[in-house]
Amino acid sequence: MAISDPDTKMLWGRAAGICSNPTCKADLTGLVEQGNYNVGEMAHIIAKSAKGPRGAGAGGSDSYDNLILLCPTCHRHIDKSPDGTYTVEQLHAWKKQHEDTIRAQASELRFSDRNELVEAVSRLLIENRSIWMEYGPESIPAQNDLGSNAHRIWNLRKLDTVIPNNNKIINMIENNSSLIDAADYQEFINFKNHAKSFEQNQYTRLDHYVTFPQSFAKAFSL
């Protein structure tokens, strides 16, 4: 069986499109004039074949749990290295450490006042909105040209930029919640509900998810 679309999106989204080798961290997505491409490879931690790299038993599955996102160079180097150089346990540890790092981005930031916090949040919201306006389903290219590759670029940018930015916003506000009042905090909860359901919808389609609360953008803008 081929790797499923939900497993593919989960792997790319949780790794934010970055090589999971802690000594590499290469950006695995890019854009070209004719379209979009990615240079990331979804590598099996336990090979599909028992005779493959780190093979065991009947072979490993194509599921998210048995995959790690790597650049082609790291993938080739790891799989071509002598047996035992890179173990199953080590690759699982790389993956967990990398995904935990992505999830925790901006959680250490401390701001001196509300304005500093709002400015940092605003910058991330501006980046997300610019991506939406350029490539999202309601963007001019997507609306005017049915053959446009905008939706393909949007699918990548959701995973490697928008979702990580949303998590950064959540982490920053939670770590600086003492700087905002109850009304701001309610707007933050609305945004957090949106961000969590938006991310889940990328991995497993939901019948309904919380749309972006425009009131949050108004509250957290200078």
Backbone torsions as a table, in degrees:
resi	resn	phi	psi	omega
1	MET	NA	143.9	175.8
2	ALA	-76.2	160.2	176.9
3	ILE	-65.4	129.2	-175.2
4	SER	-71.1	159.1	179.1
5	ASP	-62.5	-43.9	177.6
6	PRO	-61.2	-40.8	178.9
7	ASP	-65.8	-39.2	177.9
8	THR	-61.8	-48.0	-178.2
9	LYS	-66.6	-38.7	179.3
10	MET	-64.0	-42.8	-179.3
11	LEU	-64.4	-47.5	-179.8
12	TRP	-66.2	-41.9	-177.5
13	GLY	-66.8	-45.9	-177.3
14	ARG	-71.6	-24.1	175.8
15	ALA	-92.4	-6.0	-179.8
16	ALA	56.8	31.8	176.9
17	GLY	66.8	28.5	-177.5
18	ILE	-122.9	140.8	178.6
19	CYS	-58.3	133.8	-175.4
20	SER	-83.0	-5.0	175.2
21	ASN	-68.5	120.0	-175.2
22	PRO	-62.8	-17.3	178.1
23	THR	-97.0	3.2	-177.4
24	CYS	-115.7	-71.5	178.9
25	LYS	60.5	33.0	-179.9
26	ALA	-69.5	144.2	174.0
27	ASP	-74.3	124.8	-171.4
28	LEU	-103.0	7.5	177.6
29	THR	-126.3	154.9	178.5
30	GLY	-160.0	169.8	180.0
31	LEU	-124.7	141.4	173.7
32	VAL	-125.3	165.2	-173.8
33	GLU	-59.6	-38.1	-175.4
34	GLN	-82.2	-13.7	-177.1
35	GLY	169.1	-155.9	179.6
36	ASN	-121.0	156.7	177.7
37	TYR	-147.4	163.2	171.8
38	ASN	-133.9	149.2	-179.1
39	VAL	-115.2	13.5	177.6
40	GLY	-82.3	152.9	178.7
41	GLU	-128.1	132.2	179.2
42	MET	-87.7	95.3	-172.7
43	ALA	-88.8	141.2	176.0
44	HIS	-78.0	131.2	175.8
45	ILE	-72.5	-49.3	168.4
46	ILE	-103.9	121.5	-174.8
47	ALA	-55.8	149.4	177.4
48	LYS	-61.8	-32.5	177.9
49	SER	-100.6	140.7	178.5
50	ALA	-60.4	-22.2	-178.6
51	LYS	-92.6	-3.3	-178.7
52	GLY	-83.3	-178.2	179.8
53	PRO	-57.6	126.3	-179.0
54	ARG	58.4	30.9	-179.9
55	GLY	-68.2	150.4	179.7
56	ALA	-159.7	143.4	176.2
57	GLY	53.6	-127.4	-179.9
58	ALA	-88.8	5.5	-179.4
59	GLY	99.8	162.5	-178.5
60	GLY	-85.8	163.3	-177.5
61	SER	-86.5	173.4	175.9
62	ASP	-95.5	15.9	-175.6
63	SER	-83.3	162.7	178.6
64	TYR	-51.9	-40.6	-176.1
65	ASP	-62.3	-22.0	-178.1
66	ASN	-109.5	18.1	-177.9
67	LEU	-122.4	148.9	174.0
68	ILE	-136.5	137.5	-178.8
69	LEU	-85.0	123.2	-178.1
70	LEU	-135.4	158.8	169.9
71	CYS	-78.3	160.1	-179.1
72	PRO	-56.9	-38.2	-178.6
73	THR	-63.7	-48.5	-179.9
74	CYS	-65.4	-40.7	179.6
75	HIS	-59.1	-48.8	-178.7
76	ARG	-64.7	-45.1	-178.5
77	HIS	-61.8	-44.9	-178.4
78	ILE	-64.5	-45.6	-176.5
79	ASP	-74.9	-22.9	179.9
80	LYS	-91.7	-8.3	-179.5
81	SER	-72.0	156.4	179.2
82	PRO	-57.1	149.5	179.4
83	ASP	-51.6	135.2	177.3
84	GLY	92.2	-12.0	179.0
85	THR	-65.0	-45.6	177.0
86	TYR	-122.6	115.3	-175.4
87	THR	-93.4	164.4	175.8
88	VAL	-58.0	-43.5	-178.8
89	GLU	-63.2	-39.3	-179.3
90	GLN	-66.3	-42.9	-179.3
91	LEU	-66.9	-38.6	175.1
92	HIS	-62.3	-39.6	179.6
93	ALA	-65.9	-41.6	176.3
94	TRP	-56.8	-49.3	-176.6
95	LYS	-60.9	-48.3	-179.1
96	LYS	-63.2	-45.0	-179.8
97	GLN	-61.2	-44.0	-178.6
98	HIS	-65.1	-47.0	-178.3
99	GLU	-66.7	-37.0	176.5
100	ASP	-63.9	-38.9	178.7
101	THR	-64.5	-44.2	178.4
102	ILE	-60.8	-44.9	-177.1
103	ARG	-65.2	-30.1	-175.5
104	ALA	-93.8	3.4	-177.3
105	GLN	-54.9	134.5	177.6
106	ALA	75.7	1.8	-178.9
107	SER	-71.7	-17.0	-178.4
108	GLU	-92.1	-6.3	-175.7
109	LEU	-73.1	134.4	175.5
110	ARG	-123.3	133.8	-179.1
111	PHE	-112.7	152.1	-176.4
112	SER	-81.9	-25.6	179.4
113	ASP	-154.4	173.7	-176.9
114	ARG	-60.9	-39.8	-178.0
115	ASN	-60.0	-40.0	177.9
116	GLU	-64.2	-42.3	177.9
117	LEU	-62.6	-47.6	-178.4
118	VAL	-62.1	-40.2	179.3
119	GLU	-62.8	-42.4	179.7
120	ALA	-64.9	-42.3	177.9
121	VAL	-64.9	-42.1	-177.8
122	SER	-59.5	-41.0	-178.9
123	ARG	-61.6	-40.7	179.1
124	LEU	-69.9	-39.1	177.2
125	LEU	-64.3	-38.2	178.0
126	ILE	-62.8	-43.7	178.9
127	GLU	-62.6	-46.0	179.2
128	ASN	-60.8	-43.4	-178.8
129	ARG	-66.3	-37.9	-179.9
130	SER	-64.5	-37.1	176.9
131	ILE	-66.5	-43.8	178.3
132	TRP	-60.6	-45.3	-177.7
133	MET	-67.6	-32.0	-176.9
134	GLU	-83.9	-36.5	-171.3
135	TYR	-128.0	-12.0	-175.1
136	GLY	-65.2	170.3	-177.1
137	PRO	-56.7	-26.8	-179.3
138	GLU	-101.6	10.5	178.8
139	SER	-69.9	159.1	179.6
140	ILE	-60.3	-46.7	178.5
141	PRO	-59.0	-41.8	-178.7
142	ALA	-67.4	-35.5	-178.0
143	GLN	-78.3	-37.7	-172.8
144	ASN	-89.8	-20.8	-176.7
145	ASP	-133.6	103.5	-177.7
146	LEU	-65.8	-19.7	178.2
147	GLY	-92.1	5.0	-178.3
148	SER	-64.1	148.8	177.0
149	ASN	-90.9	13.5	-176.5
150	ALA	-57.2	-39.6	-177.4
151	HIS	-66.6	-32.1	178.2
152	ARG	-69.7	-41.1	177.6
153	ILE	-67.0	-40.5	177.9
154	TRP	-59.4	-42.5	179.2
155	ASN	-61.3	-36.0	176.4
156	LEU	-72.4	-48.2	-175.6
157	ARG	-65.4	-30.5	174.7
158	LYS	-58.2	-41.8	-174.2
159	LEU	-80.6	-41.6	-173.2
160	ASP	-95.4	-10.9	-178.5
161	THR	-130.2	-55.0	-172.6
162	VAL	-64.0	-50.6	-179.1
163	ILE	-63.7	-46.5	175.0
164	PRO	-59.5	-39.2	177.6
165	ASN	-62.6	-41.6	178.0
166	ASN	-60.2	-42.1	179.3
167	ASN	-67.1	-35.9	176.0
168	LYS	-61.7	-43.6	179.7
169	ILE	-60.7	-46.5	179.0
170	ILE	-58.9	-46.8	-178.4
171	ASN	-63.6	-42.9	-179.2
172	MET	-62.9	-45.1	-177.4
173	ILE	-70.2	-41.3	179.3
174	GLU	-63.0	-34.2	-178.7
175	ASN	-81.2	-9.9	-179.0
176	ASN	-131.2	30.0	-174.4
177	SER	-63.2	-21.8	179.7
178	SER	-67.7	-14.2	-178.0
179	LEU	-86.8	-8.6	-175.5
180	ILE	-118.4	156.8	-179.9
181	ASP	-91.5	-177.5	-175.5
182	ALA	-63.7	-37.4	-179.7
183	ALA	-65.5	-44.0	176.5
184	ASP	-61.7	-40.2	-177.5
185	TYR	-65.4	-36.6	176.6
186	GLN	-63.7	-41.1	177.0
187	GLU	-63.1	-38.4	177.7
188	PHE	-62.3	-43.8	178.8
189	ILE	-60.7	-40.0	177.4
190	ASN	-61.2	-43.3	178.6
191	PHE	-65.6	-43.2	-179.0
192	LYS	-60.7	-41.8	176.9
193	ASN	-61.1	-41.6	176.5
194	HIS	-61.9	-49.9	-174.9
195	ALA	-60.6	-42.3	-178.6
196	LYS	-67.5	-43.5	-179.0
197	SER	-73.9	-33.3	176.3
198	PHE	-61.8	-44.7	179.1
199	GLU	-64.1	-46.2	-178.8
200	GLN	-61.3	-35.0	-179.5
201	ASN	-65.9	-24.6	177.7
202	GLN	-72.0	-31.2	-175.7
203	TYR	-92.7	-39.0	178.4
204	THR	-139.7	114.7	-174.9
205	ARG	-57.1	127.5	177.7
206	LEU	-99.8	151.0	175.7
207	ASP	-63.8	-30.4	-179.6
208	HIS	-156.5	139.7	171.2
209	TYR	-135.3	158.1	-175.4
210	VAL	-69.9	123.0	179.5
211	THR	-76.8	164.8	-177.4
212	PHE	-62.4	126.1	179.7
213	PRO	-80.7	109.9	-179.1
214	GLN	-61.5	-26.7	179.5
215	SER	-66.1	-26.4	176.9
216	PHE	-67.8	-45.8	178.5
217	ALA	-60.3	-36.9	179.5
218	LYS	-70.0	-39.0	-179.3
219	ALA	-69.8	-35.0	-176.0
220	PHE	-108.3	50.8	174.0
221	SER	-136.2	145.7	-178.0
222	LEU	-83.6	NA	NA
